[in-house]
Amino acid sequence: IVSDDAPSNTALTATVTVADIVTPAIVDTGASHSLLSAAFVHQHHLLVVPPTPSPNPVSFTAANGSTLHTAGTVTAPVTFADSNIKWTFTVV
């Protein structure tokens, strides 16, 4: 049963392939950025392009309130639901 007035605390997830690595992902259609964790990037030896120095560096606030600082970007092929695209992720 689905109700418009019932709050949901369940994230929409999907299995995706990033740079030939099958991994679960949270799908957020309203997100301004696509994020990969630095641990994932390090574990799979993905090439990180360092961020451009800026007086106002980009950071994100996690659901638990902690601040996530960017470590650069990774551009990789992504497969999701029979679609193949090249995507740029922000590494946090």
Phi and psi restraints in degrees (value plus and minus 20) as a CYANA .aco file:
   2 VAL   PHI    -134.8   -94.8
   2 VAL   PSI     112.2   152.2
   3 SER   PHI    -149.4  -109.4
   3 SER   PSI     115.3   155.3
   4 ASP   PHI     -86.0   -46.0
   4 ASP   PSI     -45.2    -5.2
   5 ASP   PHI    -114.7   -74.7
   5 ASP   PSI     -20.4    19.6
   6 ALA   PHI    -111.9   -71.9
   6 ALA   PSI     101.4   141.4
   7 PRO   PHI     -87.1   -47.1
   7 PRO   PSI     128.3   168.3
   8 SER   PHI    -136.3   -96.3
   8 SER   PSI     114.2   154.2
   9 ASN   PHI    -138.0   -98.0
   9 ASN   PSI      -0.4    39.6
  10 THR   PHI    -123.8   -83.8
  10 THR   PSI     105.1   145.1
  11 ALA   PHI    -101.7   -61.7
  11 ALA   PSI     126.9   166.9
  12 LEU   PHI     -98.7   -58.7
  12 LEU   PSI     100.5   140.5
  13 THR   PHI    -141.2  -101.2
  13 THR   PSI     138.9   178.9
  14 ALA   PHI    -171.2  -131.2
  14 ALA   PSI     139.7   179.7
  15 THR   PHI    -115.0   -75.0
  15 THR   PSI     107.1   147.1
  16 VAL   PHI    -147.7  -107.7
  16 VAL   PSI     145.1   185.1
  17 THR   PHI    -136.7   -96.7
  17 THR   PSI     101.2   141.2
  18 VAL   PHI    -137.5   -97.5
  18 VAL   PSI      97.1   137.1
  19 ALA   PHI      32.5    72.5
  19 ALA   PSI      26.9    66.9
  20 ASP   PHI      47.5    87.5
  20 ASP   PSI      -2.9    37.1
  21 ILE   PHI    -133.7   -93.7
  21 ILE   PSI      97.3   137.3
  22 VAL   PHI     -99.2   -59.2
  22 VAL   PSI     106.6   146.6
  23 THR   PHI    -171.0  -131.0
  23 THR   PSI     130.6   170.6
  24 PRO   PHI     -93.7   -53.7
  24 PRO   PSI     132.1   172.1
  25 ALA   PHI    -161.7  -121.7
  25 ALA   PSI     129.8   169.8
  26 ILE   PHI    -111.5   -71.5
  26 ILE   PSI     109.8   149.8
  27 VAL   PHI    -118.7   -78.7
  27 VAL   PSI      99.6   139.6
  28 ASP   PHI    -150.6  -110.6
  28 ASP   PSI      79.3   119.3
  29 THR   PHI     -87.5   -47.5
  29 THR   PSI     -35.0     5.0
  30 GLY   PHI    -120.8   -80.8
  30 GLY   PSI     -14.9    25.1
  31 ALA   PHI     -90.9   -50.9
  31 ALA   PSI     124.2   164.2
  32 SER   PHI    -106.3   -66.3
  32 SER   PSI     -39.2     0.8
  33 HIS   PHI    -159.0  -119.0
  33 HIS   PSI     135.6   175.6
  34 SER   PHI    -126.7   -86.7
  34 SER   PSI     106.2   146.2
  35 LEU   PHI    -131.6   -91.6
  35 LEU   PSI     125.7   165.7
  36 LEU   PHI    -144.7  -104.7
  36 LEU   PSI     122.2   162.2
  37 SER   PHI     -95.8   -55.8
  37 SER   PSI     129.1   169.1
  38 ALA   PHI     -81.2   -41.2
  38 ALA   PSI     -53.2   -13.2
  39 ALA   PHI     -83.9   -43.9
  39 ALA   PSI     -62.9   -22.9
  40 PHE   PHI     -82.1   -42.1
  40 PHE   PSI     -66.2   -26.2
  41 VAL   PHI     -82.1   -42.1
  41 VAL   PSI     -64.3   -24.3
  42 HIS   PHI     -86.4   -46.4
  42 HIS   PSI     -65.6   -25.6
  43 GLN   PHI     -79.2   -39.2
  43 GLN   PSI     -55.5   -15.5
  44 HIS   PHI    -124.2   -84.2
  44 HIS   PSI     -10.1    29.9
  45 HIS   PHI      34.6    74.6
  45 HIS   PSI      25.4    65.4
  46 LEU   PHI    -105.2   -65.2
  46 LEU   PSI     126.2   166.2
  47 LEU   PHI     -98.5   -58.5
  47 LEU   PSI     101.1   141.1
  48 VAL   PHI    -121.2   -81.2
  48 VAL   PSI     108.7   148.7
  49 VAL   PHI    -110.6   -70.6
  49 VAL   PSI      98.7   138.7
  50 PRO   PHI     -80.8   -40.8
  50 PRO   PSI     132.2   172.2
  51 PRO   PHI     -89.2   -49.2
  51 PRO   PSI     131.9   171.9
  52 THR   PHI     -93.0   -53.0
  52 THR   PSI     111.7   151.7
  53 PRO   PHI     -75.8   -35.8
  53 PRO   PSI     117.4   157.4
  54 SER   PHI    -168.8  -128.8
  54 SER   PSI     125.0   165.0
  55 PRO   PHI     -89.3   -49.3
  55 PRO   PSI     -38.9     1.1
  56 ASN   PHI    -146.4  -106.4
  56 ASN   PSI      54.6    94.6
  57 PRO   PHI     -84.4   -44.4
  57 PRO   PSI     129.3   169.3
  58 VAL   PHI     -96.8   -56.8
  58 VAL   PSI     115.4   155.4
  59 SER   PHI    -161.5  -121.5
  59 SER   PSI     145.1   185.1
  60 PHE   PHI    -149.5  -109.5
  60 PHE   PSI     133.5   173.5
  61 THR   PHI    -124.8   -84.8
  61 THR   PSI     102.3   142.3
  62 ALA   PHI     -95.8   -55.8
  62 ALA   PSI     146.7   186.7
  63 ALA   PHI     -78.9   -38.9
  63 ALA   PSI     -48.7    -8.7
  64 ASN   PHI    -106.8   -66.8
  64 ASN   PSI     -16.1    23.9
  65 GLY   PHI      72.8   112.8
  65 GLY   PSI     -27.5    12.5
  66 SER   PHI     -95.2   -55.2
  66 SER   PSI     134.9   174.9
  67 THR   PHI    -112.8   -72.8
  67 THR   PSI     112.1   152.1
  68 LEU   PHI    -128.5   -88.5
  68 LEU   PSI      99.3   139.3
  69 HIS   PHI    -114.8   -74.8
  69 HIS   PSI     125.0   165.0
  70 THR   PHI     -99.3   -59.3
  70 THR   PSI     123.1   163.1
  71 ALA   PHI    -131.5   -91.5
  71 ALA   PSI     -18.4    21.6
  72 GLY   PHI     112.0   152.0
  72 GLY   PSI    -178.8  -138.8
  73 THR   PHI    -151.8  -111.8
  73 THR   PSI     136.2   176.2
  74 VAL   PHI    -149.5  -109.5
  74 VAL   PSI     109.5   149.5
  75 THR   PHI    -128.4   -88.4
  75 THR   PSI     106.3   146.3
  76 ALA   PHI    -169.7  -129.7
  76 ALA   PSI     135.6   175.6
  77 PRO   PHI     -91.1   -51.1
  77 PRO   PSI     121.3   161.3
  78 VAL   PHI    -148.7  -108.7
  78 VAL   PSI     115.5   155.5
  79 THR   PHI    -137.7   -97.7
  79 THR   PSI     108.1   148.1
  80 PHE   PHI    -168.2  -128.2
  80 PHE   PSI     100.3   140.3
  81 ALA   PHI      29.7    69.7
  81 ALA   PSI      33.8    73.8
  82 ASP   PHI      48.5    88.5
  82 ASP   PSI      -9.1    30.9
  83 SER   PHI    -129.8   -89.8
  83 SER   PSI     116.7   156.7
  84 ASN   PHI    -138.2   -98.2
  84 ASN   PSI     103.5   143.5
  85 ILE   PHI    -160.0  -120.0
  85 ILE   PSI     141.2   181.2
  86 LYS   PHI    -119.0   -79.0
  86 LYS   PSI     109.9   149.9
  87 TRP   PHI    -153.1  -113.1
  87 TRP   PSI     125.7   165.7
  88 THR   PHI    -125.2   -85.2
  88 THR   PSI     104.3   144.3
  89 PHE   PHI    -126.9   -86.9
  89 PHE   PSI     128.0   168.0
  90 THR   PHI    -110.5   -70.5
  90 THR   PSI     112.1   152.1
  91 VAL   PHI    -114.3   -74.3
  91 VAL   PSI     108.1   148.1
